[in-house]
Structures are given as structure tokens and as C-alpha cells.
Amino acid sequence: MAKNFPLIDSVINQNWSDILSTMVGLLVYLPYLSYFTLPVYESVKYVYELFG
């Protein structure tokens, strides 16, 4: 496949590297994201239970 379609092969490899880097970035940023979103979620839930 690489001999017949080098462009498609390189595009597929590029997409896989993008996907892998995105997954690694998500794994790295997930603790920070949960650290910031958890208090917001808890406060919203508290307000919702208070007025709901």
C-alpha cells in the first residue's frame, strides 16, 4: 500500500500521530480539568439542591 499510495499512507500515519498526541494531551490535562470542574460542579449541584 505504501508503494502505490504514499500520500494516503502518510495521511493515515499523520492522523494516527494526531490522535495519539491528542489522547496523551487529554490524559495529561484530565487531572487539571477535573481539579477545576469538580468544585464548579459541586457548587452548581449545591445551588440546584438549595433552590430546586
Buried (B, 14 or more C-beta within 10 A) or exposed (E): EEEEEEEEEEEEEEEEEEEEEEEEEEEEEEEEEEEEEEEEEEEEEEEEEEEE
